[in-house]
Amino acid sequence: MPSSLQQARTENGGRNGTGRSAPRGGATRRQSRRRPSTQGKWFLPYLFILPAFLVYAAFLLYPLARAVHLSLFEWDGLTLATFVGFDNYAAIISDERLRDAFGHALVFVFFYAILPVSIGLVLAAVLSRARVRGLSLFRTVVFLPQVIAMVVVAVAWRQIYAPDGQLNMVLRAVGLDDLTRAWLGDYTFSLPAVGIIGTWVSTGLVTVLLLAGMAKIPLEHFESARMDGAGPVREFFSIIVPAVRAEITVALTLTVVASLKTFDLIYVTTSGGPGSSTTVPSYEVYRRAFELGQVGSAAAVGVTLTALIFLISLTINRIGDRSSS
């Protein structure tokens, strides 16, 4: 009897919900009923990014598309435009001034990017391994050119390069009078003189980026290298450079873009002169659009410069990714 009674209670409990099996099945059914269905709602994730995309399209994609459209016309900004197809792009190749402008931009890549990265690597390696007091203050001073407006930097360096400026005063003081000249007015030295300003501006940014990357290198790597007899030069090329490849890629991307789109520095210091010895694509966009009334030609130069920046940045990041892997 007790066993039959217990069996009956168990069976009744399973039927009326007091047992374990019935609530488990009921809870599962309730959870399945509460779980929202995602079928037919594939577009929901896109609704979250739609506001940001609209802002991006309004302020970047539409102006870029409008510039491409204008580059196919000959237009002075006031009268009716005339469709010329790709003639404005062909002029970039045939026009000597425009060819020189793009050539000068590539020269600036050396002064803005390659030279600062080389200097910044050595400087950051020395500072990261040496016991230097006031390192935070040094980082602030080195990074200061990035904080100062480029117009202010250009005005200051224009005074330094003036015929009676500080650079010529130093050269005369040490007996090198033959080297004095109007640096920004010389056909040979004006482009390197402006490029050195870019080196001075970019070196601080590169150094701070590389210092941050070198701070993450474990000290055990250097101790193991010293035990194997490696010197400072071997440590630099075998440990430091491979460890900061990602930072080098970022630094090169930022500085190359800055070198190719520089305008304010050229506008304040030389205005593309003497002649066309320091003109760059960004300055040619301004000159053709606002001084010569050649809006279509200016748009073609701007679109070509944008494509060049994109291709170079893509190449740098591809090489950086392959080196990291």
VOBA-1610 file (N, C-alpha, C; in pm, whole numbers, padded with zeros to 5 digits, always signed):
BEGIN
Met+00082-00122+00000Met+00000+00000+00000Met+00085+00127+00000Pro+00183+00140+00086Pro+00263+00264+00083Pro+00327+00285-00051Ser+00377+00176-00110Ser+00443+00194-00240Ser+00344+00236-00345Ser+00220+00179-00343Ser+00119+00218-00441Ser+00077+00360-00421Leu+00062+00402-00295Leu+00023+00540-00265Leu+00129+00638-00310Gln+00256+00604-00289Gln+00365+00691-00330Gln+00370+00703-00481Gln+00346+00590-00551Gln+00347+00594-00696Gln+00233+00679-00749Ala+00118+00671-00683Ala+00004+00751-00726Ala+00031+00899-00705Arg+00092+00933-00591Arg+00125+01074-00566Arg+00224+01127-00670Thr+00320+01043-00706Thr+00419+01086-00806Thr+00353+01112-00940Glu+00260+01020-00977Glu+00191+01038-01104Glu+00102+01161-01101Asn+00032+01183-00985Asn-00052+01302-00974Asn+00031+01429-00975Gly+00150+01424-00909Gly+00237+01541-00909Gly+00284+01576-01048Gly+00315+01474-01129Gly+00358+01502-01266Gly+00247+01563-01348Arg+00114+01520-01315Arg+00004+01573-01395Arg-00037+01712-01351Asn-00033+01740-01218Asn-00083+01870-01173Asn+00026+01975-01160Gly+00153+01943-01200Gly+00257+02048-01205Gly+00342+02054-01081Thr+00321+01963-00981Thr+00404+01966-00861Thr+00533+01889-00880Gly+00544+01806-00983Gly+00666+01732-01011Gly+00770+01818-01080Arg+00885+01760-01108Arg+00994+01835-01168Arg+00982+01842-01319Ser+00930+01735-01380Ser+00930+01729-01526Ser+00833+01829-01585Ala+00716+01848-01524Ala+00616+01938-01580Ala+00660+02083-01576Pro+00711+02136-01462Pro+00754+02276-01462Pro+00869+02300-01559Arg+00961+02199-01574Arg+01073+02220-01664Arg+01021+02239-01806Gly+00929+02158-01849Gly+00872+02174-01982Gly+00794+02304-01995Gly+00721+02341-01888Gly+00644+02465-01893Gly+00733+02587-01898Ala+00844+02584-01819Ala+00936+02698-01821Ala+01001+02713-01957Thr+01034+02598-02018Thr+01094+02605-02152Thr+00998+02666-02252Arg+00870+02626-02241Arg+00772+02682-02334Arg+00752+02831-02310Arg+00751+02873-02181Arg+00735+03015-02152Arg+00855+03095-02204Gln+00978+03042-02186Gln+01097+03112-02236Gln+01095+03121-02387Ser+01051+03012-02453Ser+01046+03017-02599Ser+00941+03115-02647Arg+00832+03131-02570Arg+00731+03228-02609Arg+00781+03370-02588Arg+00863+03394-02484Arg+00914+03527-02456Arg+01029+03567-02548Arg+01101+03473-02606Arg+01216+03504-02690Arg+01169+03572-02819Pro+01218+03695-02846Pro+01170+03767-02965Pro+01221+03701-03092Ser+01141+03705-03191Ser+01177+03648-03320Ser+01249+03753-03404Thr+01359+03714-03467Thr+01438+03806-03549Thr+01410+03785-03697Gln+01317+03695-03729Gln+01287+03671-03869Gln+01214+03791-03927Gly+01262+03835-04046Gly+01201+03949-04112Gly+01248+04083-04060Lys+01346+04083-03967Lys+01396+04209-03911Lys+01547+04222-03936Trp+01594+04179-04051Trp+01736+04185-04084Trp+01787+04327-04093Phe+01697+04423-04113Phe+01737+04561-04133Phe+01759+04636-04002Leu+01727+04575-03889Leu+01739+04647-03761Leu+01881+04693-03731Pro+01987+04612-03751Pro+02122+04663-03725Pro+02159+04785-03808Tyr+02106+04790-03930Tyr+02138+04904-04016Tyr+02071+05033-03968Leu+01961+05020-03897Leu+01895+05140-03845Leu+01981+05209-03740Phe+02062+05132-03668Phe+02148+05192-03566Phe+02262+05274-03628Ile+02312+05231-03743Ile+02422+05304-03806Ile+02372+05406-03907Leu+02241+05410-03931Leu+02187+05503-04030Leu+02214+05649-03997Pro+02196+05697-03872Pro+02225+05839-03844Pro+02370+05876-03872Ala+02463+05792-03829Ala+02605+05822-03855Ala+02634+05819-04004Phe+02572+05726-04076Phe+02596+05719-04221Phe+02540+05842-04292Leu+02425+05892-04247Leu+02368+06011-04309Leu+02459+06132-04291Val+02515+06147-04171Val+02610+06256-04148Val+02734+06239-04235Tyr+02784+06116-04240Tyr+02902+06087-04323Tyr+02874+06115-04471Ala+02757+06076-04517Ala+02724+06099-04657Ala+02704+06246-04687Ala+02644+06320-04594Ala+02616+06461-04619Ala+02743+06545-04623Phe+02839+06512-04538Phe+02958+06596-04526Phe+03081+06541-04597Leu+03076+06418-04648Leu+03192+06362-04717Leu+03157+06304-04853Leu+03062+06210-04856Leu+03033+06142-04981Leu+02972+06236-05084Tyr+02874+06318-05042Tyr+02812+06410-05138Tyr+02911+06514-05190Pro+02990+06582-05103Pro+03089+06676-05158Pro+03190+06608-05251Leu+03230+06485-05218Leu+03323+06415-05306Leu+03260+06384-05441Ala+03136+06337-05439Ala+03067+06311-05565Ala+03045+06440-05644Arg+03016+06549-05575Arg+02998+06677-05643Arg+03130+06725-05704Ala+03240+06703-05637Ala+03371+06741-05692Ala+03402+06659-05816Val+03372+06530-05815Val+03394+06446-05933Val+03308+06496-06049His+03186+06535-06019His+03097+06587-06123His+03151+06717-06181Leu+03197+06808-06096Leu+03249+06936-06144Leu+03377+06919-06224Ser+03453+06815-06193Ser+03580+06796-06264Ser+03561+06761-06410Leu+03440+06726-06449Leu+03413+06692-06589Leu+03367+06813-06669Phe+03368+06931-06608Phe+03320+07051-06674Phe+03427+07160-06672Glu+03415+07250-06767Glu+03493+07373-06765Glu+03401+07483-06714Trp+03432+07535-06595Trp+03339+07627-06527Trp+03420+07727-06448Asp+03376+07853-06454Asp+03443+07959-06380Asp+03373+07993-06250Gly+03267+07920-06216Gly+03194+07945-06093Gly+03079+08041-06107Leu+03065+08104-06222Leu+02959+08205-06240Leu+02873+08174-06362Thr+02933+08155-06476Thr+02857+08132-06599Thr+02821+07985-06613Leu+02755+07953-06725Leu+02717+07815-06750Leu+02841+07728-06774Ala+02834+07608-06724Ala+02946+07515-06738Ala+02942+07446-06874Thr+03059+07407-06922Thr+03072+07335-07047Thr+03132+07198-07020Phe+03066+07095-07068Phe+03115+06959-07045Phe+03239+06934-07129Val+03347+06890-07065Val+03473+06863-07134Val+03522+06721-07110Gly+03447+06640-07038Gly+03488+06503-07014Gly+03612+06495-06924Phe+03709+06419-06970Phe+03830+06398-06890Phe+03945+06490-06931Asp+03912+06600-06998Asp+04018+06693-07040Asp+04091+06754-06921Asn+04017+06781-06812Asn+04082+06838-06693Asn+04182+06741-06632Tyr+04152+06612-06639Tyr+04246+06512-06587Tyr+04365+06496-06681Ala+04341+06506-06811Ala+04452+06499-06905Ala+04546+06617-06888Ala+04490+06733-06847Ala+04574+06851-06827Ala+04671+06834-06711Ile+04636+06748-06615Ile+04726+06724-06503Ile+04857+06662-06552Ile+04847+06581-06658Ile+04966+06518-06714Ile+05039+06611-06810Ser+04963+06687-06886Ser+05025+06773-06988Ser+05072+06907-06933Asp+05011+06956-06825Asp+05048+07085-06768Asp+05173+07070-06682Glu+05279+07139-06719Glu+05405+07126-06645Glu+05393+07174-06502Arg+05316+07279-06479Arg+05301+07331-06343Arg+05233+07230-06252Leu+05130+07161-06304Leu+05061+07060-06224Leu+05150+06938-06202Arg+05227+06899-06302Arg+05320+06787-06282Arg+05422+06820-06174Asp+05472+06943-06178Asp+05568+06984-06075Asp+05503+06986-05937Ala+05376+07026-05931Ala+05307+07031-05802Ala+05298+06893-05738Phe+05263+06793-05817Phe+05255+06657-05763Phe+05395+06603-05732Gly+05494+06641-05809Gly+05631+06602-05777Gly+05679+06662-05647His+05645+06789-05622His+05682+06853-05496His+05612+06786-05378Ala+05488+06742-05399Ala+05416+06673-05292Ala+05488+06544-05253Leu+05541+06473-05352Leu+05615+06350-05321Leu+05747+06381-05252Val+05808+06495-05284Val+05928+06537-05211Val+05894+06565-05066Phe+05778+06626-05042Phe+05736+06654-04905Phe+05711+06526-04826Val+05678+06417-04895Val+05662+06290-04824Val+05792+06252-04753Phe+05905+06279-04818Phe+06033+06251-04754Phe+06053+06338-04630Phe+06024+06468-04641Phe+06048+06558-04529Phe+05943+06543-04418Tyr+05820+06516-04455Tyr+05712+06507-04358Tyr+05702+06369-04293Ala+05739+06263-04365Ala+05713+06128-04318Ala+05840+06047-04296Ile+05918+06024-04402Ile+06032+05934-04392Ile+06137+05987-04295Leu+06173+06113-04311Leu+06275+06171-04223Leu+06229+06179-04078Pro+06106+06227-04048Pro+06062+06228-03907Pro+06053+06089-03845Val+06009+05989-03923Val+06001+05853-03867Val+06140+05800-03835Ser+06237+05829-03921Ser+06375+05784-03894Ser+06431+05853-03771Ile+06413+05984-03762Ile+06462+06058-03645Ile+06387+06016-03520Gly+06254+06003-03532Gly+06173+05966-03417Gly+06206+05829-03363Leu+06238+05733-03451Leu+06276+05600-03406Leu+06401+05603-03320Val+06503+05672-03368Val+06628+05680-03292Val+06607+05756-03162Leu+06538+05868-03169Leu+06517+05951-03051Leu+06433+05878-02946Ala+06327+05811-02990Ala+06243+05738-02895Ala+06317+05620-02835Ala+06400+05552-02915Ala+06476+05439-02863Ala+06574+05483-02755Val+06640+05597-02777Val+06734+05648-02678Val+06661+05688-02550Leu+06549+05757-02566Leu+06475+05804-02448Leu+06411+05690-02371Ser+06367+05585-02442Ser+06301+05475-02373Ser+06398+05387-02296Arg+06525+05382-02338Arg+06622+05297-02274Arg+06711+05371-02176Ala+06717+05504-02189Ala+06805+05581-02102Ala+06729+05632-01981Arg+06803+05656-01874Arg+06746+05716-01753Arg+06745+05867-01769Val+06632+05920-01808Val+06623+06063-01837Val+06524+06126-01740Arg+06570+06230-01672Arg+06481+06304-01583Arg+06399+06404-01664Gly+06277+06423-01620Gly+06190+06517-01689Gly+06144+06469-01825Leu+06123+06337-01839Leu+06082+06283-01968Leu+05944+06334-02009Ser+05855+06352-01911Ser+05721+06403-01943Ser+05728+06544-01998Leu+05815+06626-01941Leu+05833+06762-01992Leu+05890+06759-02133Phe+05984+06669-02157Phe+06043+06659-02291Phe+05938+06618-02393Arg+05852+06524-02357Arg+05746+06483-02449Arg+05655+06601-02482Thr+05624+06681-02382Thr+05537+06797-02406Thr+05603+06897-02499Val+05732+06923-02477Val+05803+07019-02562Val+05814+06967-02705Val+05844+06839-02721Val+05858+06781-02855Val+05723+06782-02928Phe+05615+06759-02855Phe+05482+06752-02916Phe+05423+06891-02940Leu+05486+06994-02889Leu+05431+07130-02896Leu+05399+07176-03039Pro+05481+07147-03141Pro+05444+07192-03277Pro+05310+07141-03325Gln+05263+07026-03273Gln+05133+06976-03312Gln+05020+07059-03253Val+05047+07127-03145Val+04944+07207-03077Val+04933+07345-03139Ile+05046+07400-03183Ile+05048+07534-03241Ile+04985+07531-03379Ala+04906+07633-03410Ala+04845+07644-03542Ala+04953+07654-03649Met+04930+07589-03762Met+05029+07586-03868Met+05057+07726-03924Val+04959+07814-03920Val+04981+07951-03966Val+05083+08020-03878Val+05073+07999-03747Val+05170+08058-03654Val+05309+08001-03678Val+05315+07870-03700Val+05443+07805-03730Val+05503+07862-03858Ala+05421+07881-03959Ala+05470+07934-04087Ala+05523+08076-04073Val+05453+08159-03997Val+05498+08297-03977Val+05631+08300-03902Ala+05644+08216-03800Ala+05768+08213-03722Ala+05886+08167-03808Trp+05868+08062-03886Trp+05977+08013-03970Trp+06006+08108-04086Arg+05908+08181-04131Arg+05935+08280-04235Arg+06029+08388-04184Gln+06014+08424-04056Gln+06107+08520-03996Gln+06246+08460-03980Ile+06254+08331-03947Ile+06384+08266-03933Ile+06456+08259-04067Tyr+06382+08234-04175Tyr+06443+08221-04308Tyr+06462+08354-04379Ala+06419+08464-04320Ala+06431+08594-04386Ala+06578+08630-04409Pro+06608+08718-04507Pro+06748+08757-04530Pro+06818+08812-04407Asp+06744+08881-04320Asp+06801+08930-04195Asp+06752+08849-04075Gly+06711+08725-04101Gly+06657+08641-03996Gly+06763+08571-03913Gln+06716+08490-03819Gln+06805+08426-03723Gln+06900+08327-03789Leu+06856+08257-03892Leu+06943+08158-03955Leu+07063+08225-04020Asn+07041+08330-04095Asn+07154+08400-04157Asn+07241+08469-04053Met+07183+08514-03944Met+07263+08575-03836Met+07359+08474-03777Val+07311+08350-03756Val+07398+08245-03701Val+07509+08212-03801Leu+07474+08203-03929Leu+07576+08172-04029Leu+07683+08281-04037Arg+07643+08407-04026Arg+07741+08516-04027Arg+07825+08513-03901Ala+07766+08476-03789Ala+07839+08475-03663Ala+07951+08371-03662Val+07931+08260-03736Val+08033+08155-03739Val+08121+08166-03863Gly+08111+08275-03936Gly+08198+08299-04050Gly+08156+08231-04179Leu+08030+08193-04191Leu+07981+08128-04313Leu+07893+08224-04392Asp+07947+08341-04420Asp+07870+08443-04491Asp+07832+08398-04632Asp+07911+08314-04694Asp+07882+08270-04830Asp+07756+08184-04837Leu+07716+08126-04726Leu+07597+08040-04726Leu+07468+08117-04701Thr+07478+08242-04661Thr+07357+08320-04635Thr+07284+08347-04766Arg+07152+08348-04757Arg+07070+08373-04875Arg+06926+08398-04831Ala+06844+08441-04923Ala+06699+08449-04897Ala+06642+08309-04919Trp+06634+08231-04813Trp+06607+08088-04825Trp+06474+08059-04894Leu+06371+08135-04864Leu+06240+08109-04923Leu+06226+08173-05061Gly+06324+08249-05103Gly+06321+08309-05235Gly+06421+08249-05331Asp+06486+08143-05291Asp+06586+08077-05374Asp+06522+07959-05447Tyr+06543+07951-05577Tyr+06483+07844-05657Tyr+06532+07706-05614Thr+06653+07697-05566Thr+06711+07568-05530Thr+06676+07526-05389Phe+06680+07620-05295Phe+06667+07586-05152Phe+06530+07613-05094Ser+06439+07671-05169Ser+06308+07705-05112Ser+06228+07581-05076Leu+06227+07480-05165Leu+06151+07358-05137Leu+06209+07280-05018Pro+06341+07255-05010Pro+06394+07191-04889Pro+06372+07274-04763Ala+06377+07407-04775Ala+06356+07492-04657Ala+06216+07474-04601Val+06116+07470-04688Val+05980+07445-04642Val+05966+07302-04591Gly+06033+07207-04655Gly+06026+07069-04609Gly+06082+07050-04470Ile+06187+07123-04435Ile+06244+07113-04301Ile+06144+07159-04196Ile+06061+07257-04230Ile+05955+07297-04136Ile+05861+07180-04111Gly+05826+07107-04217Gly+05742+06990-04199Gly+05809+06882-04115Thr+05940+06866-04131Thr+06014+06770-04047Thr+06006+06810-03901Trp+06025+06939-03874Trp+06020+06988-03736Trp+05882+06967-03674Val+05778+06984-03754Val+05642+06968-03703Val+05609+06821-03678Ser+05649+06733-03768Ser+05608+06593-03761Ser+05690+06509-03664Thr+05814+06550-03638Thr+05901+06467-03554Thr+05846+06448-03414Gly+05787+06551-03357Gly+05732+06539-03223Gly+05619+06437-03215Leu+05527+06442-03312Leu+05417+06345-03313Leu+05468+06203-03326Val+05563+06182-03417Val+05617+06048-03438Val+05689+05999-03313Thr+05766+06085-03251Thr+05841+06044-03131Thr+05749+06002-03019Val+05642+06078-02995Val+05548+06044-02888Val+05477+05912-02918Leu+05437+05890-03043Leu+05373+05763-03079Leu+05467+05644-03058Leu+05591+05659-03099Leu+05686+05549-03085Leu+05726+05526-02940Leu+05735+05633-02862Leu+05762+05616-02719Leu+05652+05535-02651Ala+05527+05562-02688Ala+05416+05486-02631Ala+05425+05339-02671Gly+05467+05311-02795Gly+05481+05172-02836Gly+05598+05102-02769Met+05708+05172-02751Met+05826+05111-02688Met+05805+05087-02540Ala+05715+05162-02478Ala+05689+05141-02335Ala+05622+05007-02309Lys+05564+04945-02411Lys+05497+04816-02394Lys+05589+04696-02415Ile+05714+04721-02453Ile+05807+04610-02475Ile+05852+04555-02340Pro+05837+04425-02314Pro+05882+04368-02185Pro+06033+04383-02167Leu+06075+04414-02046Leu+06217+04429-02017Leu+06293+04297-02031Glu+06220+04185-02019Glu+06286+04056-02031Glu+06348+04035-02168His+06290+04097-02269His+06346+04083-02404His+06486+04145-02411Phe+06501+04262-02351Phe+06631+04327-02353Phe+06732+04251-02267Glu+06687+04197-02154Glu+06778+04120-02069Glu+06825+03994-02140Ser+06735+03928-02211Ser+06775+03807-02285Ser+06872+03842-02398Ala+06848+03955-02463Ala+06937+03996-02572Ala+07076+04027-02519Arg+07082+04091-02404Arg+07214+04123-02346Arg+07287+03997-02304Met+07214+03899-02252Met+07278+03773-02214Met+07333+03701-02337Asp+07271+03722-02452Asp+07320+03661-02577Asp+07429+03744-02642Gly+07467+03855-02578Gly+07575+03937-02629Gly+07534+04044-02729Ala+07405+04076-02738Ala+07360+04178-02832Ala+07390+04317-02778Gly+07433+04406-02866Gly+07460+04543-02830Gly+07340+04632-02855Pro+07354+04763-02834Pro+07242+04856-02855Pro+07189+04856-02998Val+07279+04847-03096Val+07234+04848-03236Val+07154+04721-03267Arg+07201+04607-03220Arg+07130+04480-03243Arg+06996+04481-03170Glu+06991+04536-03051Glu+06864+04548-02979Glu+06766+04636-03056Phe+06818+04742-03117Phe+06731+04835-03190Phe+06664+04766-03307Phe+06741+04693-03388Phe+06686+04633-03509Phe+06616+04500-03482Ser+06653+04428-03376Ser+06595+04296-03351Ser+06478+04299-03254Ile+06472+04400-03166Ile+06367+04404-03065Ile+06277+04526-03082Ile+06337+04643-03087Ile+06256+04766-03084Ile+06177+04784-03214Val+06245+04777-03328Val+06176+04802-03456Val+06064+04702-03482Pro+06085+04569-03464Pro+05971+04478-03484Pro+05856+04501-03386Ala+05887+04547-03265Ala+05781+04564-03165Ala+05693+04685-03191Val+05743+04783-03266Val+05666+04906-03289Val+05624+04920-03435Arg+05608+04808-03505Arg+05567+04816-03644Arg+05429+04878-03658Ala+05339+04845-03567Ala+05205+04904-03574Ala+05210+05054-03555Glu+05290+05101-03460Glu+05304+05245-03438Glu+05371+05314-03557Ile+05468+05246-03619Ile+05533+05302-03738Ile+05431+05317-03852Thr+05344+05218-03867Thr+05241+05226-03971Thr+05148+05343-03947Val+05106+05361-03822Val+05018+05475-03790Val+05089+05607-03815Ala+05214+05616-03771Ala+05290+05739-03789Ala+05310+05771-03937Leu+05343+05671-04017Leu+05361+05694-04160Leu+05230+05737-04226Thr+05120+05675-04187Thr+04991+05712-04245Thr+04957+05857-04215Leu+04971+05898-04089Leu+04938+06036-04051Leu+05029+06137-04119Thr+05158+06109-04122Thr+05252+06207-04177Thr+05244+06214-04330Val+05222+06101-04395Val+05209+06103-04541Val+05085+06181-04583Val+04974+06158-04515Val+04853+06234-04545Val+04876+06383-04522Ala+04944+06418-04413Ala+04972+06559-04385Ala+05062+06620-04492Ser+05158+06544-04541Ser+05249+06598-04643Ser+05178+06622-04775Leu+05085+06534-04812Leu+05020+06547-04942Leu+04911+06654-04942Lys+04852+06682-04828Lys+04744+06780-04826Lys+04786+06914-04765Thr+04915+06936-04749Thr+04960+07062-04690Thr+04924+07180-04779Phe+04871+07283-04718Phe+04832+07404-04792Phe+04872+07530-04717Asp+04835+07538-04589Asp+04856+07662-04513Asp+05003+07697-04501Leu+05089+07596-04487Leu+05233+07623-04477Leu+05285+07687-04606Ile+05245+07633-04721Ile+05288+07689-04849Ile+05228+07827-04871Tyr+05103+07843-04837Tyr+05034+07970-04861Tyr+05098+08084-04784Val+05138+08059-04660Val+05193+08166-04576Val+05339+08191-04606Thr+05416+08086-04633Thr+05560+08104-04648Thr+05601+08149-04787Thr+05554+08081-04892Thr+05605+08109-05027Thr+05497+08138-05130Ser+05372+08102-05101Ser+05263+08114-05200Ser+05299+08043-05331Gly+05368+07931-05319Gly+05405+07852-05435Gly+05531+07896-05505Gly+05589+08008-05465Gly+05706+08062-05533Gly+05837+08017-05468Pro+05947+08070-05521Pro+05954+08158-05639Pro+05918+08083-05767Gly+05844+08150-05853Gly+05790+08082-05970Gly+05691+07976-05928Ser+05718+07853-05962Ser+05635+07740-05918Ser+05720+07635-05846Ser+05829+07679-05784Ser+05924+07586-05726Ser+05874+07521-05598Thr+05772+07576-05532Thr+05719+07516-05409Thr+05569+07492-05416Thr+05511+07502-05534Thr+05367+07479-05544Thr+05335+07332-05522Val+05219+07305-05463Val+05173+07170-05431Val+05028+07157-05477Pro+04975+07035-05490Pro+04838+07019-05540Pro+04733+07095-05461Ser+04743+07094-05327Ser+04643+07166-05247Ser+04643+07315-05278Tyr+04761+07372-05296Tyr+04768+07514-05330Tyr+04717+07538-05471Glu+04739+07445-05562Glu+04688+07461-05697Glu+04536+07455-05700Val+04475+07376-05613Val+04329+07374-05604Val+04278+07513-05566Tyr+04339+07572-05465Tyr+04299+07707-05423Tyr+04324+07809-05533Arg+04441+07803-05593Arg+04478+07903-05694Arg+04386+07897-05815Arg+04358+07778-05864Arg+04277+07765-05984Arg+04130+07796-05956Ala+04081+07759-05839Ala+03940+07781-05809Ala+03909+07926-05774Phe+03994+07992-05695Phe+03961+08124-05642Phe+04039+08238-05707Glu+04149+08211-05773Glu+04225+08317-05838Glu+04209+08316-05989Leu+04208+08197-06049Leu+04199+08187-06195Leu+04059+08156-06244Gly+03968+08119-06155Gly+03832+08087-06197Gly+03821+07958-06276Gln+03908+07863-06253Gln+03905+07734-06322Gln+03858+07627-06223Val+03728+07630-06195Val+03673+07542-06092Val+03682+07396-06135Gly+03655+07367-06261Gly+03662+07229-06307Gly+03802+07172-06296Ser+03902+07250-06335Ser+04041+07206-06324Ser+04080+07186-06178Ala+04037+07277-06091Ala+04066+07264-05948Ala+04003+07138-05890Ala+03880+07108-05932Ala+03813+06987-05884Ala+03887+06862-05931Ala+03937+06863-06054Ala+04012+06748-06105Ala+04139+06727-06025Val+04208+06835-05993Val+04330+06823-05912Val+04295+06769-05773Gly+04187+06818-05714Gly+04147+06771-05582Gly+04109+06624-05581Val+04037+06580-05683Val+03997+06438-05691Val+04120+06350-05711Thr+04211+06393-05796Thr+04334+06316-05819Thr+04417+06307-05692Leu+04426+06418-05618Leu+04500+06417-05492Leu+04435+06324-05391Thr+04303+06324-05384Thr+04231+06234-05292Thr+04259+06089-05326Ala+04256+06056-05455Ala+04285+05918-05496Ala+04428+05879-05463Leu+04521+05973-05482Leu+04662+05945-05451Leu+04681+05920-05302Ile+04619+06002-05218Ile+04629+05984-05073Ile+04570+05850-05032Phe+04456+05814-05091Phe+04392+05687-05057Phe+04481+05569-05094Leu+04539+05572-05214Leu+04623+05461-05259Leu+04749+05447-05174Ile+04812+05559-05142Ile+04934+05552-05061Ile+04902+05505-04920Ser+04794+05554-04861Ser+04756+05511-04727Ser+04720+05362-04726Leu+04649+05317-04829Leu+04614+05176-04838Leu+04739+05089-04850Thr+04835+05134-04930Thr+04959+05059-04947Thr+05036+05050-04816Ile+05046+05161-04744Ile+05118+05161-04617Ile+05054+05065-04518Asn+04921+05067-04509Asn+04853+04979-04413Asn+04862+04833-04455Arg+04858+04806-04585Arg+04874+04667-04629Arg+05012+04613-04595Ile+05114+04695-04621Ile+05251+04652-04589Ile+05267+04635-04437Gly+05208+04728-04360Gly+05215+04717-04214Gly+05147+04592-04161Asp+05031+04557-04220Asp+04960+04437-04175Asp+05039+04311-04208Arg+05101+04307-04326Arg+05179+04188-04362Arg+05302+04175-04274Ser+05364+04289-04241Ser+05483+04284-04155Ser+05447+04237-04015Ser+05328+04278-03966Ser+05288+04238-03831Ser+05256+04091-03823Ser+05198+04038-03933Ser+05165+03895-03933Ser+05287+03809-03962
//
